[in-house]
C-alpha cells in the first residue's frame, strides 16, 4: 500500500500549523532616562493594542513603572502579529508614543529619553479651592544631603491650582511658605495644610483704583540675625472692597497695599491666633487723590 496519501496529509498538517497564528507573549524591555543619561525612577510605561475587531471595544493596557535604574519590562499578549502603542508618563507629562509590532516569543528593546523636569501641582488646604496662588516662597529640590535648595519659577496656573517644574526621576522636597512635603519619584501632587494657622489681617484701601494688591510679608532681620523664610502672601482686592489675608503664622508681619502707581506705607502688625483689623489704609503720595 502506498504511503503517498499519508505523506500528503502529513505535509498539509504541517503547513496548516505553520500558518496558524502563534498565541503567547512578547517581552519588551528598556530604560527611561533624561537627556543627560540620568535614570528616571517611577515613570509609567503604557502599552495598548488597538480596539478589538469583533466588538470595537478598547483593549486593556499593559502597564508597569521603571525601577531604581530606570529600567522596565513589559509582557505583551500576542495573537499572531500584534500592534501596540507604547508611551511614557513622567510627572504628569505624556511623552510621544512609539508604535511597535510584535509576535509571540519575541524579545524587543525600546529605550525612552524624556524631559529632565516634571510638573508638580500644588494644593494648599485652608485656602479657597486649595489654591496656592496667594502664597510666595515656592521651591523644590532633590534631597541629596549637600545641595542647597534652588528656587523654581511656577510653571503655570491651571484650574485654580498652581504648579512648579521640578527635577524628574527622583525623590523631591517641595516647599511652600516654609512648609516642606516629601514626594516620591512617581508623585506629582504636593499637598500642604495651612488650616492650623489661625491669624488673619483685614482692612481696606482708600483708592478708586479698579483693583489693588495687598502683600503680607515677614520683616527682614538682616544677614547676621537671619531672615524669615519667604512666607509672603498676596491678595488682590477689587475697588472699595475690604481685603483679608488668612492663615498667617503668629509673629510680626508687614502689610502693604499697591494700587499702581501708588502704595500705602508699610504697616507692621503683630499677629496671633485672632483677626487684626487695620481699618482704612491711605495711599502715600500725590497719586492717592487722583
C-alpha positions in Angstrom: 0.0 0.0 0.0 1.4 3.4 -1.0 2.3 5.9 1.7 1.8 8.8 -0.7 -1.6 9.8 0.6 -0.3 9.7 4.2 2.7 11.9 3.3 0.5 14.5 1.6 -1.8 14.6 4.6 1.1 15.0 6.9 2.6 17.8 4.8 -0.7 19.6 4.7 -1.0 19.4 8.5 2.5 20.9 8.9 1.6 23.7 6.6 -1.6 24.5 8.5 0.3 24.5 11.8 3.0 26.8 10.3 0.4 29.2 9.0 -1.7 29.3 12.2 -1.2 32.4 14.3 1.0 31.8 17.3 -0.5 32.8 20.6 1.7 33.8 23.5 3.6 36.8 24.8 6.3 39.2 23.6 8.7 40.7 26.0 9.6 44.4 25.8 12.4 45.8 27.9 14.3 49.1 28.0 15.3 52.1 30.0 13.9 55.6 30.6 16.5 58.3 31.0 16.8 62.0 30.9 18.7 63.7 28.0 21.8 63.7 30.2 21.6 60.0 30.8 20.2 60.0 34.4 17.7 57.2 35.1 14.1 58.2 35.6 12.5 56.3 38.6 8.8 55.7 38.8 8.0 56.6 35.2 4.8 54.9 34.0 5.0 52.7 30.8 1.8 52.1 28.9 1.3 49.6 26.1 -2.1 49.3 24.4 -3.3 47.4 21.4 -6.0 48.8 19.0 -9.7 48.1 19.8 -10.8 44.5 19.0 -12.2 43.9 15.5 -15.2 41.9 16.7 -16.6 44.3 19.3 -14.7 47.6 18.7 -14.1 47.9 22.4 -10.9 49.3 23.8 -8.3 46.8 25.0 -6.9 46.8 28.5 -3.4 48.4 28.6 -0.4 46.7 29.9 1.4 48.9 32.4 4.5 49.0 34.6 6.8 51.5 36.3 10.5 52.0 36.0 12.8 50.8 38.7 15.7 52.5 40.5 17.9 52.1 37.4 15.2 53.5 35.1 14.6 50.0 33.6 11.3 48.3 32.8 9.9 45.1 31.5 6.5 44.5 29.8 5.0 41.2 28.8 2.7 41.9 25.8 0.0 39.3 24.8 0.4 38.5 21.1 -2.0 36.6 18.9 -0.1 36.4 15.6 1.3 39.8 14.7 0.1 42.4 17.3 0.5 46.2 17.1 1.0 48.2 20.3 1.2 51.9 21.1 3.8 52.3 23.8 4.0 55.6 25.8 5.7 57.0 28.9 4.2 59.3 31.5 6.6 61.2 33.8 5.3 63.6 36.4 2.1 64.3 34.7 3.7 64.6 31.2 2.8 62.2 28.4 5.8 61.7 26.2 5.2 60.9 22.5 4.1 57.3 21.9 6.1 54.7 19.9 4.3 52.2 17.7 5.6 48.6 17.8 4.5 45.3 16.0 5.3 42.2 18.0 4.8 38.4 17.8 4.7 35.7 20.4 8.1 34.7 21.7 9.8 37.9 20.5 12.2 39.9 22.7 12.4 43.6 21.9 14.3 46.6 23.4 12.9 50.1 23.4 14.6 53.0 25.3 13.0 56.3 26.0 14.6 59.7 26.5 12.3 62.1 28.4 12.5 65.6 29.6 14.6 66.3 32.7 11.8 68.1 34.6 8.3 67.2 35.8 5.4 69.4 36.7 4.2 69.2 40.4 0.8 70.5 41.2 0.4 72.3 44.5 -2.6 72.1 46.9 -2.9 74.4 49.9 -5.6 73.2 52.3 -7.2 76.2 54.0 -7.3 78.5 51.0 -10.2 78.8 48.5 -10.3 75.7 46.3 -6.9 74.7 47.9 -5.3 77.3 45.7 -1.7 78.2 46.5 -1.7 81.3 44.3 -1.8 83.7 47.3 1.5 82.3 48.7 5.1 83.1 47.7 8.1 81.1 48.7 7.7 78.1 46.4 10.7 75.9 45.6 11.7 72.2 45.1 14.9 70.3 45.2 16.4 66.8 45.3 17.4 65.9 48.9 20.9 64.7 48.2 22.2 65.8 51.6 24.5 68.5 50.4 22.9 70.5 47.6 21.2 73.7 48.7 17.6 74.1 47.5 17.2 76.3 44.4 14.2 78.4 43.8 12.0 77.4 40.9 9.6 79.6 38.9 6.0 78.4 38.9 5.3 76.7 35.6 1.6 77.5 35.2 -1.7 78.1 36.9 -4.5 75.8 35.6 -7.9 75.2 37.0 -7.1 77.4 40.0 -4.1 75.3 41.0 -0.5 76.4 40.9 2.3 74.2 39.7 6.1 74.2 39.7 8.7 72.5 37.5 11.0 70.1 39.4 13.6 67.6 38.6 12.3 64.4 37.1 13.1 60.8 38.1 14.0 61.4 41.7 12.5 61.9 45.2 11.8 65.5 45.9 11.3 68.0 48.7 8.7 70.7 47.7 8.4 73.8 49.9 5.6 76.4 50.1 5.9 79.2 52.6 8.3 77.3 54.9 6.3 74.0 54.8 8.1 71.1 53.3 6.5 68.0 51.7 8.4 64.9 50.5 7.4 63.3 47.2 8.5 60.1 45.7 9.8 60.0 42.1 6.3 59.0 40.8 4.2 61.5 42.7 3.2 64.8 41.0 0.9 66.5 43.6 2.2 68.2 46.7 -0.3 68.9 49.5 0.1 71.5 52.2 -2.0 72.2 55.3 -2.4 75.8 56.4 -5.7 75.3 58.4 -3.9 75.3 61.7 -2.7 78.8 61.2 -5.5 81.0 62.5 -4.1 84.5 62.4 -5.5 87.0 59.9 -5.4 90.6 58.8 -8.3 92.6 57.4 -8.7 96.2 56.2 -9.5 98.2 53.1 -7.6 100.7 50.9 -8.8 104.3 50.3 -8.4 104.2 46.5 -10.5 104.5 43.3 -8.3 102.0 41.5 -10.0 99.1 39.8 -8.0 96.7 42.0 -5.2 96.7 44.4 -2.7 94.1 45.5 -2.1 93.6 49.3 1.0 91.9 50.4 1.8 90.5 53.9 5.4 89.6 54.4 7.8 88.8 57.2 10.2 91.6 58.1 13.8 91.2 57.0 16.1 90.8 60.1 19.4 91.3 58.5 22.1 88.9 57.2 23.7 88.5 60.7 20.4 87.8 62.5 19.0 85.7 59.8 15.7 86.2 58.0 12.3 84.5 57.9 11.7 82.0 55.2 9.9 83.6 52.2 6.3 83.5 53.6 4.9 86.3 51.6 1.1 86.3 50.9 -0.7 88.2 48.2 -4.3 89.1 48.0 -6.0 91.1 45.2 -8.9 93.3 46.3 -11.4 95.0 44.0 -12.2 98.7 44.1 -13.6 99.7 47.5 -13.8 96.1 48.8 -12.2 95.1 52.1 -9.3 92.6 52.0 -8.5 89.7 54.2 -5.2 87.8 54.4 -5.8 84.4 56.1 -3.7 81.7 57.8 -0.8 83.8 59.0 1.6 82.1 61.5 1.9 84.0 64.8 4.5 86.8 64.7 5.4 90.1 63.1 4.0 90.9 59.6 4.5 93.9 57.3 1.4 94.9 55.4 1.5 97.0 52.2 -1.1 97.9 49.6 -0.2 98.6 46.0 -2.6 100.4 43.6 -0.4 101.2 40.6 1.3 103.5 40.7 0.6 104.5 44.4 1.3 102.4 47.5 0.4 102.6 51.2 3.1 102.9 53.8 4.4 99.7 55.4 2.3 98.8 58.4 3.9 96.5 61.0 1.5 94.4 63.0 1.7 91.6 65.5 -0.5 88.6 64.5 -1.6 85.9 66.9 -4.4 83.5 66.5 -7.1 86.2 66.0 -8.0 88.6 63.3 -6.4 92.1 63.3 -8.5 94.9 61.7 -6.2 97.5 60.2 -9.1 99.8 59.2 -8.7 102.0 56.1 -5.2 102.3 54.7 -4.3 105.6 52.9 -2.2 105.7 49.8 1.0 107.7 50.1 2.0 110.4 47.7 0.0 112.7 45.3 -1.3 109.7 43.3 -3.6 108.9 46.2 -6.1 111.6 45.3 -6.0 111.1 41.5 
